[in-house]
Each structure stands twice: as structure tokens, then as C-alpha cells.
Amino acid sequence: MDLLQGFSFELPTRIEYGPGSLSGLGPFLDELGASRVLVVSDSGLRGAGVLSSVLGSPGLRGRHVESFEEVSPNPKDVEAEAGAEKARDMGAEALVAVGGGSVLDCAKAVGVLAPQGGRTRDYEARGSIGPEVLPLIALPTTAGSASEVTFSAVITDSEDRFKFTLKDVRIAPRIALLDPELTRSMPPDLTAATGMDALTHAVESFTAPSAHVLSDAAALQAVELVSAHLVRAVSRGDDLEARAGMLLGSVLAGIAFSHSDVGAVHCIAEAMGGIYDAPHGACNAVALPEMMAWNREACPERYARIASAMGIGATGPDRGAAAAVEAVRGLAKEVGLPGVRELGLRREDFDELARRSVRNGSNASNPRVMTEADYIRVLERLWEASSTPGS
């Protein structure tokens, strides 16, 4: 670690953590002076009863409240624009986002578009987001994206099926209410995918060239929490301690990667999400082990520290790095992740996926330089691993 390396660290979101933290919603809305509130969520959470419990909570009583629930697993530009129109029509003074990363990212875009107008992609360029942004309170219901503490939003262009990012500290939620009770509604497959997504954030943050002492500390603690609690959370969804461990691990991983970066796993995942409309967390999860195997030679000392955080002892960086790869591969199998073919991957798309991956802004943050040919080689490995019995 270079102790003379400069860095900046900013966390504009206030975090309130603990079972029952939903009870703080009303006082925080009062602090924002918000009597007209748009709740952004999705229809699945209404069906699970989570959205109804939030809408019926004391914190929203006595306010004019409407909901926008047309958010898909990969939020689209047109969805954010529709949400913004609803926010404008009702005169929303604040947003409350209830859901996973897709909902939170969509709400961030709504917060920009409602007061500033235009199309979602108008704000893709850095510095294009003005100061007028609706304040956002985030209530995450998954433990993976950590969008509740990041200042970026990944949105899909519905015409060219390409994912782009809005990034500015102004779009970070003002307040994140982290209540592990709200994550109990996640089914096992979603728990597994989002949990491995959190692990991906931690691993890629820790191995990014821009990693520094503060992001490292958060990333390693995230690896420890996720590896210790993911299997329990998947197999025993009502285990509140396991849910809490995953939620805290996810948040720490989010703090880590928003202050360094992610890498090639995300480049592949976002390319797959754009083309196949496959869930982002699941795409990250299935790509992580093979990309770690590809990257291992570039950062063995870092991977060995990841192995140590997972509770694995090994002698020397090379053995430690190999142990980390196998541990992550084993964890992915234990929680029953699908193969890439089940997510829609087709061999005839490899060239296009590779082109999109190289174009991704996080490609330069991978610890090993990645060309289009390199991405195709990793995709071939993923394809073959997906055909292996028990993979």
C-alpha cells in the first residue's frame, strides 16, 4: 500500500441502521419539509406486502402520498421519465425509494429529471446534473446493490439496449434507512444473486488501481461479512442476524466501490444486462469466479488478503490467491447460482458483448488490462463452466 497516495472520500448520505429504523421516516421527511411525497417502488414489492407496510407507516400519515411502481429489474430511461412526470404533476417535494438497486437507481434519475426536465440520457456526461435535485430517502429491500449509499445510477437506454450511468454526488440519497427486517421478503435465488453482487463490489473495489486505505478497509470488512452470512441468509431467510450481516456487508461494499471503482466483472454484467435484460446482480454473480481466475496473476497479494478475510489460511500470495478464487467459486455453487446460459448468453453475441465491455468506463479499473479478445476468452470460460455438470 502506497501511504503517500492521495485520495478523496465523501459520503453525502446519512445512514440510519437497525431493525425498526423505518420508524425514522416521518421525522426525516419533516426535516426535509416534505408534505408531498412520491414513493418509488415496483409491483413485486406490493405483492410481497413490503410496499403496503411502508405506505401505511406512521411516517407517511398526514402527507399527500402517491406511488410510482413501473420500475423493471433493469430500469429504463422511459421509466425514469414517466416517474419524473408523475413527480412533477403531484408537486412532489421528496422521494422515498423502497426496493432493490433497480428501484433506487430509477428514483435517483427521477430526482434529477423532475426538476430539471429533458431526457434521462441528457445527464450521462459528468457535470451535466444541476443543483436542483429532489431529496431522496432510500429504504433498501435487498442486500447487494448498495445504491442507497452511492452517487451513481445505472439506467438502460430502451432504444439501443445500452446501459449508461448518471454520476454526481447530488443524486446520492440524503438518508438511507437500513432496516434488515425489510430484506426478509427476498426469496433464496434473489438473496443469492444480490449477495454475490455485494461480494463482487467488494472484490473489484479492493483490486481496482484507485483503491486506497479507506476503501480497502470497507471492502475487506464487506468480504468478511458476506462470506460469513450469505449461505445462512439463503437457506434461512428469516434469520435476522444473517440478513443484518448481509445488509451491512452490502453497504460497506458500496462505500468501497463508490470511492475506488469496479472492474471487468461489471463491464461484462452491464453488457449482458443491456442485451438480454438480465438482472444485474445475477450477471455480476455468475461472472465473478471466472474473472477472478483471469485476474489472479495481476494481483495475487490482494487476492490472498481476500482469502484471509474469508477465513482461509494459505502460505504465500500465489496460494492465497488461488484459494480466494476457489472459495468464491465454491460459494457461488453453494448458493445455487444459475449459469450464464440461463441468463440468456449466446455465443454469437460474444463479439458485441466484448465491444460493449471495452467501452465501459470501468474497464480501465480492472487489475489486468482487458482487450476485446480478452473478454471473448473470459466469455468462453464462462460458457464452458456453465455446461459443466454441477456448475
Secondary structure, 3 states (H helix, E strand, C coil): CCCCCCCCCCCCCEEEECCCHHHHHHHHHHHHCCCEEEEECCHHHHHCCHHHHHHCCHHHCCCEEEEECCCCCCCEHHHHHHHHHHHHHHCCCEEEEEECHHHHHHHHHHHHHHHHCCCHHHHCCCCCCCCCCCCEEEEECCCCCCHHHCCEEEEEECCCCEEEEEECHHHCCCEEEECHHHHCCCCHHHHHHHHHHHHHHHHHHHHCCCCCHHHHHHHHHHHHHHHHHHHHHHHCCCCHHHHHHHHHHHHHHHHHHCCCCCCHHHHHHHHHHHHHCCCHHHHHHHHHHHHHHHHHHHCHHHHHHHHHHCCCCCCCHHHHHHHHHHHHHHHHHHCCCCCHHHHCCCHHHHHHHHHHHHHCCCHHHCCCCCCHHHHHHHHHHHHHHHHCCCC
